[in-house]
Amino acid sequence: MKASGKLAASPVQRIDNLFIYERDRGMCLRCGNINCDPPHHIVFKSEYGALQDGQWNRILLCRRCHRWAHGETSGPLREGMSDKRARQRELLQLLADCHGAQNDLEWQELWKSVGGDSV
């Protein structure tokens, strides 16, 4: 089944997505917008197999910030944040700042995979 051009979420994916929506309080963690796309994979599925659907590899983003995360628009980038790995580190840092994720082993593994300094 397809929903808006993509495969429809399975029951497990819907439950996982609901967890992400509740954890991120239903808003884009980057800009605070309440109109969000489905949870975004920070480290893309093609790059990270084992933990691709883990809770710390997904974040709520609005359409504008989601496009920024994929490098489709420059957006309001901070200085030095123009490459993909830097965008991934910024999103992982948001999870650490908002939810204390840096204490979780899954988050630490993701952080290392995007070239983050030791925690």
DOPATI-235215 format. One record per atom (N, C-alpha, C): residue number from 1; chain; x negated, y negated, z negated. Coordinates in steps of 0.02 Angstrom, whole numbers. Each point is the difference from the previous one (the first is absolute). Last residue first. Example, Ala and Ser with C-alpha at 12.3 -4.5 7.8 and 13.67 -1.06 7.14 Angstrom:
<atoms>
(atom 2, 'A', (-642, 112, -354)) (atom 2, 'A', (-42, -59, -3)) (atom 2, 'A', (39, -55, -37)) (atom 1, 'A', (-15, 286, 4)) (atom 1, 'A', (45, -59, 0)) (atom 1, 'A', (-45, -60, 0)) 
</atoms>
This chain:
<atoms>
(atom 119, 'A', (-1617, -582, -1177)) (atom 119, 'A', (51, -29, -44)) (atom 119, 'A', (-28, -10, -69)) (atom 118, 'A', (-136, -4, 244)) (atom 118, 'A', (21, 44, -55)) (atom 118, 'A', (46, -37, -47)) (atom 117, 'A', (6, -90, 246)) (atom 117, 'A', (-52, 10, -49)) (atom 117, 'A', (25, 46, -55)) (atom 116, 'A', (104, 21, 248)) (atom 116, 'A', (3, -41, -60)) (atom 116, 'A', (-58, 15, -47)) (atom 115, 'A', (70, 95, 225)) (atom 115, 'A', (-63, -36, -12)) (atom 115, 'A', (1, -46, -60)) (atom 114, 'A', (171, 158, 82)) (atom 114, 'A', (2, -63, 38)) (atom 114, 'A', (-61, -43, -16)) (atom 113, 'A', (35, 213, -106)) (atom 113, 'A', (7, 14, 71)) (atom 113, 'A', (1, -63, 43)) (atom 112, 'A', (-5, -8, -242)) (atom 112, 'A', (-64, 21, 28)) (atom 112, 'A', (4, 9, 76)) (atom 111, 'A', (200, -46, -113)) (atom 111, 'A', (-44, -58, -4)) (atom 111, 'A', (-68, 16, 30)) (atom 110, 'A', (155, 176, -26)) (atom 110, 'A', (18, -44, 55)) (atom 110, 'A', (-47, -61, 3)) (atom 109, 'A', (-24, 142, -183)) (atom 109, 'A', (-22, 35, 61)) (atom 109, 'A', (16, -42, 62)) (atom 108, 'A', (77, -78, -208)) (atom 108, 'A', (-73, -5, 3)) (atom 108, 'A', (-28, 33, 63)) (atom 107, 'A', (231, 20, -48)) (atom 107, 'A', (-17, -68, 21)) (atom 107, 'A', (-75, -7, 8)) (atom 106, 'A', (75, 203, -87)) (atom 106, 'A', (20, -7, 70)) (atom 106, 'A', (-18, -69, 27)) (atom 105, 'A', (-31, 45, -231)) (atom 105, 'A', (-51, 31, 42)) (atom 105, 'A', (16, -5, 75)) (atom 104, 'A', (76, -184, -188)) (atom 104, 'A', (24, 63, 28)) (atom 104, 'A', (-53, 30, 48)) (atom 103, 'A', (-7, -218, -111)) (atom 103, 'A', (-15, 53, -48)) (atom 103, 'A', (20, 69, 25)) (atom 102, 'A', (42, -208, 119)) (atom 102, 'A', (-71, 16, 1)) (atom 102, 'A', (-20, 54, -50)) (atom 101, 'A', (224, -104, 28)) (atom 101, 'A', (-15, 60, 39)) (atom 101, 'A', (-73, 21, -3)) (atom 100, 'A', (158, -180, -102)) (atom 100, 'A', (-54, 34, -36)) (atom 100, 'A', (-23, 63, 35)) (atom 99, 'A', (170, -169, 77)) (atom 99, 'A', (21, 63, -32)) (atom 99, 'A', (-54, 36, -38)) (atom 98, 'A', (-22, -217, 122)) (atom 98, 'A', (71, 3, -19)) (atom 98, 'A', (18, 60, -43)) (atom 97, 'A', (-225, -35, 85)) (atom 97, 'A', (19, -59, -38)) (atom 97, 'A', (72, 5, -26)) (atom 96, 'A', (-84, 170, 143)) (atom 96, 'A', (-37, 1, -64)) (atom 96, 'A', (23, -58, -44)) (atom 95, 'A', (86, 9, 217)) (atom 95, 'A', (28, 54, -41)) (atom 95, 'A', (-34, 4, -68)) (atom 94, 'A', (-87, -152, 155)) (atom 94, 'A', (66, -23, -22)) (atom 94, 'A', (33, 53, -44)) (atom 93, 'A', (-201, 56, 105)) (atom 93, 'A', (-12, -44, -57)) (atom 93, 'A', (66, -27, -27)) (atom 92, 'A', (4, 127, 197)) (atom 92, 'A', (-14, 43, -58)) (atom 92, 'A', (-12, -42, -63)) (atom 91, 'A', (28, -117, 201)) (atom 91, 'A', (63, 32, -20)) (atom 91, 'A', (-10, 46, -60)) (atom 90, 'A', (-192, -104, 94)) (atom 90, 'A', (44, -50, -30)) (atom 90, 'A', (65, 31, -24)) (atom 89, 'A', (-151, 136, 119)) (atom 89, 'A', (-24, -14, -69)) (atom 89, 'A', (44, -52, -33)) (atom 88, 'A', (45, 47, 225)) (atom 88, 'A', (17, 57, -42)) (atom 88, 'A', (-22, -11, -72)) (atom 87, 'A', (-63, -161, 158)) (atom 87, 'A', (73, -2, -11)) (atom 87, 'A', (22, 57, -45)) (atom 86, 'A', (-223, 0, 67)) (atom 86, 'A', (12, -55, -47)) (atom 86, 'A', (74, -7, -15)) (atom 85, 'A', (-64, 154, 165)) (atom 85, 'A', (-19, 24, -67)) (atom 85, 'A', (11, -54, -53)) (atom 84, 'A', (37, -60, 229)) (atom 84, 'A', (49, 48, -26)) (atom 84, 'A', (-17, 23, -71)) (atom 83, 'A', (-88, -243, 73)) (atom 83, 'A', (-4, 67, 27)) (atom 83, 'A', (48, 48, -35)) (atom 82, 'A', (-31, -240, -55)) (atom 82, 'A', (25, 8, 68)) (atom 82, 'A', (-3, 71, 27)) (atom 81, 'A', (-54, -148, -215)) (atom 81, 'A', (48, 54, 0)) (atom 81, 'A', (27, 14, 70)) (atom 80, 'A', (-154, -181, -82)) (atom 80, 'A', (-33, 66, 0)) (atom 80, 'A', (48, 59, 2)) (atom 79, 'A', (107, -220, -85)) (atom 79, 'A', (-65, 0, 33)) (atom 79, 'A', (-32, 69, -6)) (atom 78, 'A', (261, 2, -6)) (atom 78, 'A', (-52, -32, -41)) (atom 78, 'A', (-66, 4, 37)) (atom 77, 'A', (239, -4, 129)) (atom 77, 'A', (-54, 41, -27)) (atom 77, 'A', (-45, -41, -45)) (atom 76, 'A', (247, -14, 111)) (atom 76, 'A', (-40, -42, -45)) (atom 76, 'A', (-56, 41, -33)) (atom 75, 'A', (91, 71, 246)) (atom 75, 'A', (30, -16, -64)) (atom 75, 'A', (-45, -43, -43)) (atom 74, 'A', (-20, 126, 226)) (atom 74, 'A', (-52, -22, -46)) (atom 74, 'A', (28, -15, -69)) (atom 73, 'A', (98, 190, 164)) (atom 73, 'A', (4, -73, -6)) (atom 73, 'A', (-53, -21, -51)) (atom 72, 'A', (20, 226, 56)) (atom 72, 'A', (37, -25, 58)) (atom 72, 'A', (8, -76, -2)) (atom 71, 'A', (-103, 175, -157)) (atom 71, 'A', (-43, -42, 41)) (atom 71, 'A', (34, -30, 60)) (atom 70, 'A', (90, 137, -186)) (atom 70, 'A', (-20, 37, 61)) (atom 70, 'A', (-44, -42, 46)) (atom 69, 'A', (87, -94, -199)) (atom 69, 'A', (-36, 60, -22)) (atom 69, 'A', (-25, 41, 59)) (atom 68, 'A', (140, -190, 40)) (atom 68, 'A', (-67, -20, -21)) (atom 68, 'A', (-42, 62, -18)) (atom 67, 'A', (226, 34, 43)) (atom 67, 'A', (-36, -14, 63)) (atom 67, 'A', (-72, -21, -15)) (atom 66, 'A', (137, 28, -183)) (atom 66, 'A', (-11, 66, 30)) (atom 66, 'A', (-38, -9, 66)) (atom 65, 'A', (74, -192, -112)) (atom 65, 'A', (-60, 28, -33)) (atom 65, 'A', (-16, 70, 27)) (atom 64, 'A', (195, -105, 84)) (atom 64, 'A', (-58, -42, 15)) (atom 64, 'A', (-64, 30, -30)) (atom 63, 'A', (209, 105, -51)) (atom 63, 'A', (-19, 10, 71)) (atom 63, 'A', (-64, -40, 17)) (atom 62, 'A', (18, 64, -253)) (atom 62, 'A', (50, -29, 45)) (atom 62, 'A', (-26, 10, 72)) (atom 61, 'A', (-68, 169, -200)) (atom 61, 'A', (-20, -61, 34)) (atom 61, 'A', (58, -24, 42)) (atom 60, 'A', (-78, 197, -203)) (atom 60, 'A', (53, -36, 34)) (atom 60, 'A', (-28, -65, 29)) (atom 59, 'A', (-140, 235, -37)) (atom 59, 'A', (16, -65, -30)) (atom 59, 'A', (57, -32, 39)) (atom 58, 'A', (-174, 241, -36)) (atom 58, 'A', (59, -32, 30)) (atom 58, 'A', (19, -62, -40)) (atom 57, 'A', (-172, 159, -59)) (atom 57, 'A', (-16, -15, 70)) (atom 57, 'A', (59, -33, 36)) (atom 56, 'A', (3, 81, -229)) (atom 56, 'A', (-44, -58, 4)) (atom 56, 'A', (-23, -15, 71)) (atom 55, 'A', (145, 190, -54)) (atom 55, 'A', (32, -63, -22)) (atom 55, 'A', (-45, -61, 7)) (atom 54, 'A', (-30, 211, 168)) (atom 54, 'A', (-4, -12, -71)) (atom 54, 'A', (28, -68, -19)) (atom 53, 'A', (-31, 112, 223)) (atom 53, 'A', (66, -17, -27)) (atom 53, 'A', (-1, -10, -76)) (atom 52, 'A', (-202, 54, 123)) (atom 52, 'A', (34, -50, 42)) (atom 52, 'A', (67, -21, -29)) (atom 51, 'A', (-194, 151, -72)) (atom 51, 'A', (38, -44, -43)) (atom 51, 'A', (41, -51, 39)) (atom 50, 'A', (-131, 175, 113)) (atom 50, 'A', (23, 29, -63)) (atom 50, 'A', (45, -45, -41)) (atom 49, 'A', (-102, -75, 220)) (atom 49, 'A', (48, 54, -1)) (atom 49, 'A', (29, 17, -68)) (atom 48, 'A', (-109, -214, 136)) (atom 48, 'A', (-4, 28, -67)) (atom 48, 'A', (54, 53, -9)) (atom 47, 'A', (-34, -132, 203)) (atom 47, 'A', (-66, -4, -32)) (atom 47, 'A', (-6, 39, -64)) (atom 46, 'A', (203, -27, 136)) (atom 46, 'A', (-51, 29, 44)) (atom 46, 'A', (-69, 2, -32)) (atom 45, 'A', (186, -107, -109)) (atom 45, 'A', (7, 73, 0)) (atom 45, 'A', (-54, 33, 42)) (atom 44, 'A', (-53, -240, -108)) (atom 44, 'A', (45, 28, 50)) (atom 44, 'A', (-2, 77, -1)) (atom 43, 'A', (-29, -168, -202)) (atom 43, 'A', (-49, 36, 41)) (atom 43, 'A', (43, 41, 48)) (atom 42, 'A', (142, -121, -110)) (atom 42, 'A', (-57, -45, -2)) (atom 42, 'A', (-58, 28, 41)) (atom 41, 'A', (269, 33, 31)) (atom 41, 'A', (-59, 40, -19)) (atom 41, 'A', (-60, -47, 4)) (atom 40, 'A', (261, -79, -47)) (atom 40, 'A', (-57, 0, 46)) (atom 40, 'A', (-55, 45, -28)) (atom 39, 'A', (286, -12, -34)) (atom 39, 'A', (-67, -3, -30)) (atom 39, 'A', (-55, 11, 52)) (atom 38, 'A', (222, -103, 97)) (atom 38, 'A', (-14, 61, -39)) (atom 38, 'A', (-71, -3, -27)) (atom 37, 'A', (85, -238, 37)) (atom 37, 'A', (-1, 58, 44)) (atom 37, 'A', (-5, 62, -44)) (atom 36, 'A', (105, -233, -99)) (atom 36, 'A', (-58, 42, 12)) (atom 36, 'A', (12, 53, 53)) (atom 35, 'A', (88, -237, -127)) (atom 35, 'A', (19, 37, 61)) (atom 35, 'A', (-59, 42, 22)) (atom 34, 'A', (-14, -153, -184)) (atom 34, 'A', (42, 57, -20)) (atom 34, 'A', (26, 40, 61)) (atom 33, 'A', (-236, -155, -57)) (atom 33, 'A', (61, 3, 40)) (atom 33, 'A', (41, 62, -20)) (atom 32, 'A', (-226, -66, -83)) (atom 32, 'A', (60, -7, -41)) (atom 32, 'A', (66, 2, 38)) (atom 31, 'A', (-246, 29, 67)) (atom 31, 'A', (26, -68, 3)) (atom 31, 'A', (64, -11, -41)) (atom 30, 'A', (-135, 208, -1)) (atom 30, 'A', (-48, -49, 25)) (atom 30, 'A', (28, -71, -3)) (atom 29, 'A', (122, 201, -58)) (atom 29, 'A', (-50, -15, -51)) (atom 29, 'A', (-50, -53, 23)) (atom 28, 'A', (264, 41, 67)) (atom 28, 'A', (-67, 3, 29)) (atom 28, 'A', (-50, -20, -54)) (atom 27, 'A', (230, 103, -87)) (atom 27, 'A', (-25, -59, 35)) (atom 27, 'A', (-70, 12, 27)) (atom 26, 'A', (145, 144, -148)) (atom 26, 'A', (38, -17, 60)) (atom 26, 'A', (-25, -61, 37)) (atom 25, 'A', (-104, 108, -196)) (atom 25, 'A', (57, -43, -17)) (atom 25, 'A', (36, -27, 62)) (atom 24, 'A', (-183, 168, -26)) (atom 24, 'A', (-18, -66, 25)) (atom 24, 'A', (57, -51, -8)) (atom 23, 'A', (32, 225, -72)) (atom 23, 'A', (-65, -19, -28)) (atom 23, 'A', (-18, -71, 20)) (atom 22, 'A', (195, 97, 95)) (atom 22, 'A', (9, -16, -71)) (atom 22, 'A', (-66, -24, -31)) (atom 21, 'A', (-6, 72, 224)) (atom 21, 'A', (42, -60, -6)) (atom 21, 'A', (9, -20, -73)) (atom 20, 'A', (-114, 201, 42)) (atom 20, 'A', (-41, -57, 20)) (atom 20, 'A', (40, -65, -6)) (atom 19, 'A', (116, 202, -39)) (atom 19, 'A', (-49, -11, -53)) (atom 19, 'A', (-42, -63, 15)) (atom 18, 'A', (145, 74, 167)) (atom 18, 'A', (38, -32, -55)) (atom 18, 'A', (-47, -15, -58)) (atom 17, 'A', (-87, 123, 179)) (atom 17, 'A', (9, -70, 18)) (atom 17, 'A', (37, -38, -55)) (atom 16, 'A', (-23, 233, -25)) (atom 16, 'A', (-65, -33, -7)) (atom 16, 'A', (5, -75, 15)) (atom 15, 'A', (190, 129, 40)) (atom 15, 'A', (-11, -4, -72)) (atom 15, 'A', (-67, -35, -13)) (atom 14, 'A', (52, 45, 222)) (atom 14, 'A', (46, -51, -26)) (atom 14, 'A', (-10, -9, -75)) (atom 13, 'A', (-121, 170, 108)) (atom 13, 'A', (-26, -66, 18)) (atom 13, 'A', (45, -55, -27)) (atom 12, 'A', (74, 221, -25)) (atom 12, 'A', (-58, -13, -43)) (atom 12, 'A', (-29, -68, 14)) (atom 11, 'A', (178, 73, 139)) (atom 11, 'A', (22, -14, -69)) (atom 11, 'A', (-58, -15, -47)) (atom 10, 'A', (-54, -59, 249)) (atom 10, 'A', (26, 61, -31)) (atom 10, 'A', (26, -18, -70)) (atom 9, 'A', (-10, -178, 210)) (atom 9, 'A', (-35, 24, -60)) (atom 9, 'A', (34, 63, -27)) (atom 8, 'A', (1, -71, 264)) (atom 8, 'A', (36, -15, -63)) (atom 8, 'A', (-38, 32, -58)) (atom 7, 'A', (-123, -82, 227)) (atom 7, 'A', (31, 59, -30)) (atom 7, 'A', (34, -19, -65)) (atom 6, 'A', (-17, -193, 177)) (atom 6, 'A', (-47, 41, -38)) (atom 6, 'A', (38, 62, -26)) (atom 5, 'A', (109, -176, 128)) (atom 5, 'A', (-60, 17, 36)) (atom 5, 'A', (-50, 43, -37)) (atom 4, 'A', (214, -71, -100)) (atom 4, 'A', (-35, -59, 27)) (atom 4, 'A', (-68, 17, 31)) (atom 3, 'A', (87, 203, -95)) (atom 3, 'A', (31, -60, -26)) (atom 3, 'A', (-43, -58, 22)) (atom 2, 'A', (41, 283, 63)) (atom 2, 'A', (-37, -62, 3)) (atom 2, 'A', (41, -57, -29)) (atom 1, 'A', (-28, 292, -8)) (atom 1, 'A', (42, -60, 0)) (atom 1, 'A', (-43, -62, 0)) 
</atoms>
